[in-house]
Amino acid sequence: MLSERASLVLSSILNHKNIKNIKYVIMSYTQLLYHIVLCTYRRKPTLCQEHERDLYAYIYGMCRNRNVTVYRIGGMPDHVHLLVGLPSTLSVAKFVQSIKSVTSMWMNNNPRFPKFTYWSKEYAAFSCSQSVRDTIVNYIRNQKKHHSKQTFEEEYRKVIEENGVHIDDEFFLRD
């Protein structure tokens, strides 16, 4: 509760003829674009290709519910790539944890993914510039073609190194 003196001062300020409205405007400008790669436990091919669109649609719905912008989802039977724009209130780690836990539960209760057990503990996430967004979208779109020439391990290593992250081989792809 305001003291009498504070009340009088506040009333005087608010009634001053030059002050019509007091507004507080807070704006944050962010662009948090991430390329995220999730792989299945021990990179086993447990994501059934004939039902991958169901999984991608489920992930897309989860993203919409969290105000995440999806630019592209795609992958192979042993991994999924996402290019997403995250709101400033959601960390990459929390987003990935949420995607992995909820999709694991969904796939484990879905007869279309009978071989799926769970995701690998590790994941890769890289911040991206809008200037490379279309390049990454095309990269994700062409996963099937890309993997006819390269294994997941080769691709994963290349993507990590291209993003300037050091790989410790003692722990690389160890579930």
N, C-alpha and C positions, 0 to 999 in steps of 0.2 A: 504494500500500500504506500502511496506517495505521501510525503509530509505535506503540510499545508503550504509551506514556502515553495516546495518543488511543484506542487499543483498550480500555484499562481504563476510561476515562471513558465511552465509548459503551456498554460492557458494563454498567457501573454504572447508566447511565440506563435501558437496556432492561430490566434486571432489577429496577428499582425497583417495589415492590409496587403503587403507585398508577398506573403506566402499563401498561395491558394491551396496547394496540395503537397504533401510530403510523400514521395515515392522512393522506394528502394528497389533498384533494378540490379539483379545479379545475372551476368551472362558469362558462360564459359564456352570457349570455342575449342572443340576437339575434333580430331580425325584419327581414330584408333583402328586402323586397318591391320588385320592379322592373317597370315597364312599359317594354318594349323594342320599338323599331321598326326593322326591317331593310328596306332597299329594294334592288331589283335595280339592276344597273349601268344608269345613265341612265334609270332608271325604266321600262325596257322591260317590257311585259307577257309575261314569259317563264315565269311559274309557272302551268302548265296547270291550269285550274280543275277539270277532271274528275279530276285526280290530286292535288289539293291535300291531300286526307286522307292520302295516302301520305307526302307531305312532312311533314305535321304529326305523323304517327305516328313517323316517323324522328326528328324533333326531340324528341318526347316520350321516346323510348327513350334518346337521348343524355342528356337531362336526368336521367332515372332513374339512369343509370350514374354521374352526377356528384353524386348526392344533391340534385338541384334539384327543388323542388316546382313543378309546373306547375298553374296555376289556369285558364289559357286560352291557346290558340293560334288565330289566325285571320288572315285577310287577303284580299288581292286579287291579281290576276296580277302586280302590280308591287311588292308589299310584304307583310310579315308582321308582326303584332303578337304579342308574348308577354307574359303576366303570370306572373312566376315569383318564387319565394322561393329565394334563394341561400344556401348554407351560408357561414358566416363565413370559411371557408378559401379561398373562390373569389371573385376580384374580378370586377366587371362586365366590365371590358375583356377579361380572360382568357376569361370565359364567352362573350362575343360573338365573339371571335376564333375560339374553338373551334367554335361553332355555324356561323359563316360558312365556315370552311375545310373542315370535314367535310361539311357539306351541299352545298357547291360541288362537292366531289369526287364525292359520291354522285349529285347531279343530272347532272353532266357524263358520268357513266357509266350513266345511266338513260335508256332510250329514251322514257320517259314525259315527259321534260323536254327535248325536242330543241332548243328555242330558248334555254335558259338558258346564260349564259356565266359570270357571277359576280356577287357582291353588290357594291353600291356601297361605296366606302371608308368613307363616313360611316354613322353610325347614331345613334339617339336612345335614351337610357335615363334614366328618372326614378324616383327612390325614391318609394314610395307608402305611405300609412298603411293599416292593416287596415280602417279605417272607410270607405275608398273602394273596397275590393277588389271588392265586388259591382257597383258602378257601372262599373268598368273591365272586368270580365268581360262585362257586358252590352254595353258599347261595342265590345269585340272581337267578340262574338258577332254583332252587327248590322252588320258591315262592309259587306256587300253592299247592304243598304238605305241605309246612311249614304252610300256612294259613288255612289248614284244621284243625289245632290244636290250632291256636293262632290268636287273633284278630289283626288288624292293630295297635290299641292303645297299646296293650301288646308288640307287636314286636317293635314299635317305641320307647317306653319307655326303653325297654331292650337294644336296640342298642345304644341309647343316653347314658344310664348309663354305659354300657360296655366301652364306649369311654371316660369315666371320666368326663362327663358333668353333672353338677347339674341341676335338673329340678325344676322349680318353678311351683307348681301345680296351682297357681292362673292364670298362663298364658299358661299352657300346652294345646295345641290343641284348642286354642281360636282364631277363625278367626275374 
